Amino acid sequence: MNAPFIEQKGRQTLAVVDCDIHPAHRTPGELLPYLEPRWREHYETHGVHVRQALPSALMYPRMMAAGMRADSLPEKGGPAGSDLDLLRRQHLDPVNVEFGLLMALSKGGMEERNPGLAAALSRATNDWQIDRWVREEPRLRAGIVVPQEFPEAAVAEIERCAGDRRYVQIMLSSRPSDPLGHRRYWPIYEAAERAGLPIGLHPVGYNGGHPSTGSGWPTFYLQEHYVFVACMEALASSLIVEGVFERFPKLKVVLVEGGFGWAPALAWRMDKHFEKFRKEVAHLRRRPSEYLREHIWWTTQPIEEPAQARHIVEIIDWIGWDRLLYSSDYPHWDYDNPSFAFKFPMTEAQRRMIFRDNAMALYRLA
């Protein structure tokens, strides 16, 4: 086992747990062998049917280089994130990753509209993660992709995979058809709580059929990237106010790639309104801020960087140093190397918590 923390000549060599690594298919057909013959033929003939008009193109608004690091394209061909050896050389080895959590987002079934195909794609993606990545690289762990718009099928997939400790969380899109506090999704949370697995919410490109902002489609990618935050705020408030955490008191939720600087302001605002509207939400026995601080974790990338470092420290003090998880977002353009990403002062104990210990405890990786 790697040592969790070593200081060396002013730069840190860390054994880290990276909570956001994106694997990609080497070829468009790489998932086909993992599909049953019926769905393989359907996929080859009809493709996917998601809630966006141009599913074969990049999400609107488009990103240059598909949002990837310029140096992450494999020399032998294929898209960024598809070469395990390159992942080892560029990230796992030099960064000293003890465990890396896969976030498989490409055509995985989360937002497929055909119920049967959604279930088949989810199952295939989960098997592909194990066969192609985790079995070949013991430092990697998978997330259970589920067809979230079809909770019965999602529960079946959770139950199929949950006994395998190589899966450490359940993945949902942060852009669903309905706010995730809606009771139609509650069977998923019941299954997650029963399995003892956290829910990981990550932005994806198809938006559940809705514009990515509450006021319509943005013009620039700068706007699109920022509204990841708005999605996470909306989902956090939905889960809290609709009573998900009251009904499932052991449920844990990780907000991936949505920032965290907004958390105190959201909690303060919800608490203020709760004092006036508490009769409407009589199912809530505590203030919204208490549910948020007890049930939600945040990943670091892309971390907010205020001009004065102490401001981000104050935010983390409020959230809790035990609620923040390091993430790199490899191989995306805004990749965060842990040796350079954090520009605010931390004690050695705080570094251990963010880079390793919090995730080790949450995902039961020890």
Contacts in CASP RR format, 6 or more apart in sequence:
PFRMAT RR
TARGET T0000
AUTHOR 0000-0000-0000
METHOD contacts of the structure
MODEL  1
MNAPFIEQKGRQTLAVVDCDIHPAHRTPGELLPYLEPRWREHYETHGVHV
RQALPSALMYPRMMAAGMRADSLPEKGGPAGSDLDLLRRQHLDPVNVEFG
LLMALSKGGMEERNPGLAAALSRATNDWQIDRWVREEPRLRAGIVVPQEF
PEAAVAEIERCAGDRRYVQIMLSSRPSDPLGHRRYWPIYEAAERAGLPIG
LHPVGYNGGHPSTGSGWPTFYLQEHYVFVACMEALASSLIVEGVFERFPK
LKVVLVEGGFGWAPALAWRMDKHFEKFRKEVAHLRRRPSEYLREHIWWTT
QPIEEPAQARHIVEIIDWIGWDRLLYSSDYPHWDYDNPSFAFKFPMTEAQ
RRMIFRDNAMALYRLA
1 98 0 8 1.000
2 15 0 8 1.000
2 96 0 8 1.000
2 98 0 8 1.000
3 15 0 8 1.000
4 14 0 8 1.000
4 15 0 8 1.000
4 98 0 8 1.000
4 352 0 8 1.000
4 356 0 8 1.000
4 357 0 8 1.000
5 12 0 8 1.000
5 14 0 8 1.000
5 15 0 8 1.000
5 348 0 8 1.000
5 351 0 8 1.000
5 352 0 8 1.000
5 355 0 8 1.000
5 356 0 8 1.000
6 12 0 8 1.000
6 13 0 8 1.000
6 14 0 8 1.000
7 13 0 8 1.000
7 348 0 8 1.000
11 339 0 8 1.000
12 338 0 8 1.000
12 339 0 8 1.000
12 351 0 8 1.000
13 96 0 8 1.000
14 95 0 8 1.000
14 96 0 8 1.000
14 338 0 8 1.000
14 339 0 8 1.000
14 351 0 8 1.000
14 355 0 8 1.000
14 356 0 8 1.000
15 96 0 8 1.000
15 97 0 8 1.000
15 98 0 8 1.000
15 355 0 8 1.000
15 356 0 8 1.000
16 95 0 8 1.000
16 96 0 8 1.000
16 97 0 8 1.000
16 98 0 8 1.000
16 326 0 8 1.000
16 338 0 8 1.000
16 355 0 8 1.000
16 356 0 8 1.000
17 97 0 8 1.000
17 98 0 8 1.000
17 99 0 8 1.000
17 100 0 8 1.000
17 101 0 8 1.000
17 325 0 8 1.000
17 326 0 8 1.000
17 355 0 8 1.000
17 356 0 8 1.000
17 359 0 8 1.000
17 360 0 8 1.000
17 363 0 8 1.000
17 365 0 8 1.000
18 91 0 8 1.000
18 95 0 8 1.000
18 97 0 8 1.000
18 99 0 8 1.000
18 100 0 8 1.000
18 101 0 8 1.000
18 326 0 8 1.000
18 327 0 8 1.000
18 328 0 8 1.000
18 330 0 8 1.000
19 100 0 8 1.000
19 101 0 8 1.000
19 254 0 8 1.000
19 256 0 8 1.000
19 299 0 8 1.000
19 325 0 8 1.000
19 326 0 8 1.000
19 327 0 8 1.000
19 359 0 8 1.000
20 101 0 8 1.000
20 103 0 8 1.000
20 202 0 8 1.000
20 256 0 8 1.000
20 257 0 8 1.000
20 299 0 8 1.000
20 301 0 8 1.000
20 327 0 8 1.000
20 328 0 8 1.000
20 329 0 8 1.000
20 330 0 8 1.000
21 87 0 8 1.000
21 91 0 8 1.000
21 100 0 8 1.000
21 101 0 8 1.000
21 102 0 8 1.000
21 103 0 8 1.000
21 140 0 8 1.000
21 328 0 8 1.000
21 330 0 8 1.000
22 81 0 8 1.000
22 102 0 8 1.000
22 103 0 8 1.000
22 104 0 8 1.000
22 105 0 8 1.000
22 329 0 8 1.000
22 330 0 8 1.000
22 331 0 8 1.000
22 332 0 8 1.000
23 81 0 8 1.000
23 82 0 8 1.000
23 102 0 8 1.000
23 103 0 8 1.000
23 104 0 8 1.000
23 129 0 8 1.000
23 132 0 8 1.000
23 133 0 8 1.000
24 78 0 8 1.000
24 79 0 8 1.000
24 80 0 8 1.000
24 81 0 8 1.000
24 82 0 8 1.000
24 106 0 8 1.000
25 31 0 8 1.000
25 79 0 8 1.000
25 82 0 8 1.000
25 106 0 8 1.000
25 107 0 8 1.000
25 128 0 8 1.000
26 78 0 8 1.000
26 79 0 8 1.000
26 82 0 8 1.000
26 83 0 8 1.000
27 78 0 8 1.000
30 128 0 8 1.000
30 132 0 8 1.000
31 43 0 8 1.000
31 107 0 8 1.000
31 108 0 8 1.000
31 121 0 8 1.000
31 124 0 8 1.000
31 125 0 8 1.000
31 128 0 8 1.000
32 40 0 8 1.000
32 43 0 8 1.000
32 44 0 8 1.000
34 123 0 8 1.000
34 124 0 8 1.000
34 125 0 8 1.000
34 127 0 8 1.000
34 128 0 8 1.000
34 131 0 8 1.000
35 43 0 8 1.000
35 120 0 8 1.000
35 121 0 8 1.000
35 124 0 8 1.000
36 120 0 8 1.000
39 116 0 8 1.000
39 117 0 8 1.000
39 120 0 8 1.000
39 121 0 8 1.000
39 124 0 8 1.000
42 114 0 8 1.000
42 117 0 8 1.000
43 117 0 8 1.000
43 121 0 8 1.000
48 55 0 8 1.000
48 107 0 8 1.000
48 109 0 8 1.000
48 112 0 8 1.000
48 117 0 8 1.000
48 121 0 8 1.000
49 55 0 8 1.000
49 112 0 8 1.000
49 113 0 8 1.000
49 114 0 8 1.000
49 117 0 8 1.000
50 111 0 8 1.000
50 112 0 8 1.000
50 113 0 8 1.000
50 206 0 8 1.000
50 208 0 8 1.000
51 111 0 8 1.000
51 113 0 8 1.000
51 177 0 8 1.000
51 206 0 8 1.000
51 207 0 8 1.000
51 208 0 8 1.000
51 209 0 8 1.000
51 210 0 8 1.000
52 59 0 8 1.000
52 60 0 8 1.000
52 205 0 8 1.000
52 206 0 8 1.000
52 207 0 8 1.000
52 208 0 8 1.000
52 209 0 8 1.000
54 60 0 8 1.000
55 206 0 8 1.000
58 66 0 8 1.000
59 205 0 8 1.000
59 206 0 8 1.000
59 207 0 8 1.000
59 224 0 8 1.000
60 217 0 8 1.000
61 217 0 8 1.000
61 218 0 8 1.000
61 219 0 8 1.000
61 220 0 8 1.000
61 221 0 8 1.000
61 223 0 8 1.000
61 224 0 8 1.000
62 221 0 8 1.000
63 221 0 8 1.000
65 333 0 8 1.000
66 79 0 8 1.000
66 80 0 8 1.000
67 332 0 8 1.000
67 333 0 8 1.000
68 79 0 8 1.000
68 80 0 8 1.000
68 81 0 8 1.000
68 331 0 8 1.000
68 332 0 8 1.000
68 333 0 8 1.000
69 80 0 8 1.000
69 330 0 8 1.000
69 331 0 8 1.000
69 332 0 8 1.000
69 333 0 8 1.000
69 335 0 8 1.000
70 333 0 8 1.000
71 90 0 8 1.000
72 80 0 8 1.000
72 81 0 8 1.000
72 86 0 8 1.000
72 90 0 8 1.000
72 330 0 8 1.000
72 331 0 8 1.000
73 79 0 8 1.000
73 80 0 8 1.000
74 80 0 8 1.000
74 81 0 8 1.000
74 82 0 8 1.000
74 83 0 8 1.000
74 86 0 8 1.000
76 83 0 8 1.000
77 83 0 8 1.000
80 331 0 8 1.000
81 87 0 8 1.000
81 330 0 8 1.000
81 331 0 8 1.000
84 132 0 8 1.000
84 133 0 8 1.000
84 136 0 8 1.000
84 137 0 8 1.000
87 137 0 8 1.000
87 330 0 8 1.000
87 331 0 8 1.000
88 137 0 8 1.000
90 330 0 8 1.000
90 331 0 8 1.000
91 97 0 8 1.000
91 328 0 8 1.000
91 330 0 8 1.000
91 331 0 8 1.000
92 100 0 8 1.000
92 137 0 8 1.000
92 139 0 8 1.000
95 328 0 8 1.000
95 337 0 8 1.000
95 338 0 8 1.000
95 339 0 8 1.000
97 139 0 8 1.000
98 139 0 8 1.000
98 356 0 8 1.000
99 139 0 8 1.000
99 140 0 8 1.000
99 141 0 8 1.000
99 359 0 8 1.000
99 360 0 8 1.000
99 363 0 8 1.000
99 365 0 8 1.000
100 139 0 8 1.000
100 140 0 8 1.000
100 141 0 8 1.000
101 140 0 8 1.000
101 141 0 8 1.000
101 142 0 8 1.000
101 143 0 8 1.000
101 168 0 8 1.000
101 169 0 8 1.000
101 359 0 8 1.000
101 363 0 8 1.000
102 129 0 8 1.000
102 133 0 8 1.000
102 134 0 8 1.000
102 140 0 8 1.000
102 141 0 8 1.000
102 142 0 8 1.000
102 143 0 8 1.000
103 143 0 8 1.000
103 171 0 8 1.000
103 202 0 8 1.000
103 256 0 8 1.000
104 125 0 8 1.000
104 128 0 8 1.000
104 129 0 8 1.000
104 142 0 8 1.000
104 143 0 8 1.000
104 145 0 8 1.000
104 171 0 8 1.000
105 202 0 8 1.000
105 204 0 8 1.000
107 121 0 8 1.000
107 125 0 8 1.000
108 121 0 8 1.000
108 122 0 8 1.000
108 124 0 8 1.000
108 125 0 8 1.000
108 145 0 8 1.000
109 117 0 8 1.000
109 118 0 8 1.000
109 119 0 8 1.000
109 121 0 8 1.000
109 122 0 8 1.000
109 125 0 8 1.000
109 145 0 8 1.000
109 147 0 8 1.000
110 118 0 8 1.000
110 122 0 8 1.000
110 145 0 8 1.000
110 146 0 8 1.000
110 147 0 8 1.000
110 148 0 8 1.000
110 171 0 8 1.000
110 172 0 8 1.000
110 173 0 8 1.000
110 204 0 8 1.000
111 148 0 8 1.000
111 149 0 8 1.000
111 173 0 8 1.000
111 175 0 8 1.000
111 204 0 8 1.000
111 206 0 8 1.000
111 208 0 8 1.000
112 118 0 8 1.000
112 121 0 8 1.000
112 147 0 8 1.000
113 149 0 8 1.000
115 147 0 8 1.000
115 150 0 8 1.000
115 153 0 8 1.000
116 147 0 8 1.000
116 150 0 8 1.000
116 153 0 8 1.000
118 147 0 8 1.000
118 149 0 8 1.000
118 150 0 8 1.000
118 153 0 8 1.000
119 147 0 8 1.000
119 150 0 8 1.000
119 153 0 8 1.000
119 156 0 8 1.000
119 157 0 8 1.000
121 147 0 8 1.000
122 145 0 8 1.000
122 146 0 8 1.000
122 147 0 8 1.000
122 153 0 8 1.000
122 154 0 8 1.000
122 157 0 8 1.000
123 157 0 8 1.000
123 160 0 8 1.000
125 145 0 8 1.000
126 142 0 8 1.000
126 143 0 8 1.000
126 144 0 8 1.000
126 145 0 8 1.000
126 157 0 8 1.000
126 161 0 8 1.000
126 167 0 8 1.000
129 142 0 8 1.000
129 143 0 8 1.000
130 142 0 8 1.000
130 164 0 8 1.000
130 166 0 8 1.000
133 140 0 8 1.000
133 142 0 8 1.000
134 140 0 8 1.000
134 141 0 8 1.000
134 142 0 8 1.000
134 166 0 8 1.000
141 166 0 8 1.000
141 167 0 8 1.000
141 168 0 8 1.000
141 363 0 8 1.000
141 365 0 8 1.000
142 166 0 8 1.000
142 167 0 8 1.000
142 168 0 8 1.000
143 167 0 8 1.000
143 168 0 8 1.000
143 169 0 8 1.000
143 170 0 8 1.000
143 171 0 8 1.000
144 157 0 8 1.000
144 158 0 8 1.000
144 161 0 8 1.000
144 162 0 8 1.000
144 167 0 8 1.000
144 169 0 8 1.000
144 170 0 8 1.000
144 171 0 8 1.000
144 197 0 8 1.000
145 157 0 8 1.000
145 171 0 8 1.000
146 153 0 8 1.000
146 154 0 8 1.000
146 157 0 8 1.000
146 158 0 8 1.000
146 170 0 8 1.000
146 171 0 8 1.000
146 172 0 8 1.000
146 188 0 8 1.000
147 153 0 8 1.000
147 154 0 8 1.000
147 157 0 8 1.000
148 154 0 8 1.000
148 172 0 8 1.000
148 173 0 8 1.000
148 176 0 8 1.000
148 185 0 8 1.000
148 188 0 8 1.000
149 176 0 8 1.000
149 177 0 8 1.000
151 184 0 8 1.000
151 185 0 8 1.000
151 186 0 8 1.000
151 187 0 8 1.000
151 188 0 8 1.000
152 187 0 8 1.000
154 187 0 8 1.000
154 188 0 8 1.000
154 191 0 8 1.000
155 187 0 8 1.000
155 188 0 8 1.000
155 190 0 8 1.000
155 191 0 8 1.000
158 170 0 8 1.000
158 188 0 8 1.000
158 191 0 8 1.000
158 192 0 8 1.000
158 195 0 8 1.000
158 197 0 8 1.000
159 191 0 8 1.000
159 195 0 8 1.000
161 167 0 8 1.000
162 191 0 8 1.000
162 195 0 8 1.000
162 196 0 8 1.000
162 197 0 8 1.000
163 195 0 8 1.000
165 364 0 8 1.000
167 197 0 8 1.000
168 197 0 8 1.000
168 198 0 8 1.000
168 363 0 8 1.000
168 364 0 8 1.000
168 365 0 8 1.000
169 197 0 8 1.000
169 198 0 8 1.000
169 199 0 8 1.000
169 200 0 8 1.000
169 254 0 8 1.000
169 363 0 8 1.000
170 188 0 8 1.000
170 191 0 8 1.000
170 192 0 8 1.000
170 195 0 8 1.000
170 197 0 8 1.000
170 198 0 8 1.000
170 199 0 8 1.000
170 200 0 8 1.000
171 199 0 8 1.000
171 200 0 8 1.000
171 202 0 8 1.000
172 180 0 8 1.000
172 188 0 8 1.000
172 199 0 8 1.000
172 200 0 8 1.000
172 201 0 8 1.000
172 202 0 8 1.000
173 201 0 8 1.000
173 202 0 8 1.000
173 203 0 8 1.000
173 204 0 8 1.000
173 206 0 8 1.000
173 208 0 8 1.000
174 201 0 8 1.000
174 202 0 8 1.000
174 203 0 8 1.000
174 204 0 8 1.000
174 228 0 8 1.000
174 231 0 8 1.000
174 232 0 8 1.000
174 235 0 8 1.000
174 255 0 8 1.000
174 258 0 8 1.000
175 203 0 8 1.000
175 204 0 8 1.000
175 205 0 8 1.000
175 206 0 8 1.000
175 207 0 8 1.000
175 208 0 8 1.000
175 210 0 8 1.000
175 212 0 8 1.000
175 231 0 8 1.000
176 185 0 8 1.000
176 208 0 8 1.000
177 208 0 8 1.000
177 209 0 8 1.000
177 210 0 8 1.000
178 184 0 8 1.000
178 185 0 8 1.000
179 234 0 8 1.000
179 235 0 8 1.000
179 238 0 8 1.000
179 242 0 8 1.000
180 201 0 8 1.000
180 235 0 8 1.000
180 238 0 8 1.000
180 239 0 8 1.000
180 244 0 8 1.000
181 235 0 8 1.000
181 238 0 8 1.000
181 239 0 8 1.000
181 242 0 8 1.000
181 243 0 8 1.000
181 244 0 8 1.000
182 238 0 8 1.000
182 242 0 8 1.000
183 242 0 8 1.000
186 244 0 8 1.000
186 247 0 8 1.000
186 248 0 8 1.000
188 199 0 8 1.000
189 199 0 8 1.000
189 244 0 8 1.000
189 247 0 8 1.000
189 248 0 8 1.000
189 251 0 8 1.000
190 248 0 8 1.000
192 198 0 8 1.000
192 199 0 8 1.000
192 248 0 8 1.000
192 251 0 8 1.000
193 248 0 8 1.000
193 250 0 8 1.000
193 251 0 8 1.000
196 250 0 8 1.000
198 252 0 8 1.000
198 253 0 8 1.000
198 254 0 8 1.000
198 297 0 8 1.000
198 362 0 8 1.000
198 363 0 8 1.000
199 251 0 8 1.000
199 252 0 8 1.000
199 253 0 8 1.000
199 254 0 8 1.000
200 253 0 8 1.000
200 254 0 8 1.000
200 255 0 8 1.000
200 256 0 8 1.000
201 232 0 8 1.000
201 235 0 8 1.000
201 253 0 8 1.000
201 254 0 8 1.000
201 255 0 8 1.000
201 256 0 8 1.000
202 256 0 8 1.000
202 257 0 8 1.000
203 228 0 8 1.000
203 231 0 8 1.000
203 256 0 8 1.000
203 257 0 8 1.000
203 258 0 8 1.000
211 217 0 8 1.000
212 218 0 8 1.000
212 224 0 8 1.000
212 227 0 8 1.000
212 231 0 8 1.000
213 223 0 8 1.000
213 227 0 8 1.000
213 230 0 8 1.000
214 230 0 8 1.000
218 224 0 8 1.000
218 227 0 8 1.000
228 257 0 8 1.000
228 258 0 8 1.000
228 259 0 8 1.000
229 258 0 8 1.000
229 259 0 8 1.000
229 262 0 8 1.000
231 258 0 8 1.000
232 255 0 8 1.000
232 258 0 8 1.000
232 259 0 8 1.000
232 262 0 8 1.000
233 262 0 8 1.000
233 266 0 8 1.000
235 255 0 8 1.000
236 253 0 8 1.000
236 255 0 8 1.000
236 263 0 8 1.000
236 266 0 8 1.000
236 292 0 8 1.000
236 296 0 8 1.000
237 266 0 8 1.000
237 270 0 8 1.000
237 288 0 8 1.000
239 245 0 8 1.000
239 253 0 8 1.000
239 291 0 8 1.000
239 295 0 8 1.000
240 270 0 8 1.000
240 284 0 8 1.000
240 288 0 8 1.000
240 291 0 8 1.000
240 292 0 8 1.000
241 270 0 8 1.000
241 281 0 8 1.000
241 284 0 8 1.000
241 288 0 8 1.000
243 281 0 8 1.000
243 283 0 8 1.000
243 284 0 8 1.000
244 251 0 8 1.000
245 251 0 8 1.000
245 291 0 8 1.000
245 294 0 8 1.000
245 295 0 8 1.000
246 283 0 8 1.000
246 284 0 8 1.000
246 285 0 8 1.000
246 291 0 8 1.000
251 295 0 8 1.000
252 295 0 8 1.000
252 296 0 8 1.000
252 297 0 8 1.000
252 362 0 8 1.000
253 295 0 8 1.000
253 296 0 8 1.000
253 297 0 8 1.000
254 296 0 8 1.000
254 297 0 8 1.000
254 298 0 8 1.000
254 299 0 8 1.000
254 325 0 8 1.000
254 362 0 8 1.000
255 296 0 8 1.000
255 297 0 8 1.000
255 298 0 8 1.000
255 299 0 8 1.000
256 299 0 8 1.000
256 327 0 8 1.000
257 299 0 8 1.000
257 301 0 8 1.000
257 302 0 8 1.000
257 327 0 8 1.000
257 329 0 8 1.000
258 298 0 8 1.000
258 299 0 8 1.000
258 302 0 8 1.000
259 298 0 8 1.000
259 299 0 8 1.000
259 302 0 8 1.000
259 303 0 8 1.000
259 304 0 8 1.000
260 298 0 8 1.000
260 300 0 8 1.000
260 303 0 8 1.000
260 304 0 8 1.000
260 315 0 8 1.000
260 316 0 8 1.000
260 319 0 8 1.000
260 324 0 8 1.000
261 304 0 8 1.000
261 312 0 8 1.000
261 315 0 8 1.000
263 292 0 8 1.000
263 296 0 8 1.000
263 298 0 8 1.000
263 315 0 8 1.000
263 318 0 8 1.000
263 319 0 8 1.000
264 315 0 8 1.000
264 318 0 8 1.000
264 319 0 8 1.000
266 292 0 8 1.000
267 288 0 8 1.000
267 289 0 8 1.000
267 292 0 8 1.000
267 293 0 8 1.000
268 289 0 8 1.000
270 287 0 8 1.000
270 288 0 8 1.000
270 289 0 8 1.000
270 292 0 8 1.000
271 287 0 8 1.000
271 288 0 8 1.000
271 289 0 8 1.000
274 281 0 8 1.000
274 284 0 8 1.000
274 287 0 8 1.000
274 288 0 8 1.000
278 284 0 8 1.000
284 291 0 8 1.000
293 319 0 8 1.000
293 320 0 8 1.000
293 323 0 8 1.000
296 323 0 8 1.000
297 323 0 8 1.000
297 324 0 8 1.000
297 325 0 8 1.000
297 358 0 8 1.000
297 362 0 8 1.000
298 319 0 8 1.000
298 323 0 8 1.000
298 324 0 8 1.000
298 325 0 8 1.000
299 324 0 8 1.000
299 325 0 8 1.000
299 326 0 8 1.000
299 327 0 8 1.000
300 324 0 8 1.000
300 325 0 8 1.000
300 326 0 8 1.000
300 327 0 8 1.000
300 336 0 8 1.000
300 341 0 8 1.000
300 342 0 8 1.000
300 354 0 8 1.000
301 327 0 8 1.000
301 328 0 8 1.000
301 329 0 8 1.000
301 334 0 8 1.000
301 335 0 8 1.000
301 336 0 8 1.000
301 341 0 8 1.000
302 329 0 8 1.000
302 334 0 8 1.000
302 336 0 8 1.000
303 312 0 8 1.000
303 336 0 8 1.000
303 341 0 8 1.000
303 342 0 8 1.000
304 312 0 8 1.000
304 315 0 8 1.000
305 312 0 8 1.000
305 343 0 8 1.000
306 312 0 8 1.000
309 343 0 8 1.000
309 344 0 8 1.000
309 345 0 8 1.000
310 344 0 8 1.000
312 344 0 8 1.000
313 344 0 8 1.000
313 345 0 8 1.000
316 324 0 8 1.000
321 350 0 8 1.000
321 353 0 8 1.000
321 354 0 8 1.000
322 353 0 8 1.000
322 358 0 8 1.000
323 358 0 8 1.000
324 353 0 8 1.000
324 354 0 8 1.000
324 358 0 8 1.000
325 354 0 8 1.000
325 358 0 8 1.000
325 359 0 8 1.000
325 362 0 8 1.000
326 338 0 8 1.000
326 354 0 8 1.000
326 355 0 8 1.000
326 356 0 8 1.000
326 359 0 8 1.000
327 336 0 8 1.000
328 335 0 8 1.000
328 336 0 8 1.000
328 337 0 8 1.000
328 338 0 8 1.000
329 335 0 8 1.000
329 336 0 8 1.000
338 355 0 8 1.000
342 354 0 8 1.000
346 354 0 8 1.000
359 365 0 8 1.000
360 366 0 8 1.000
END
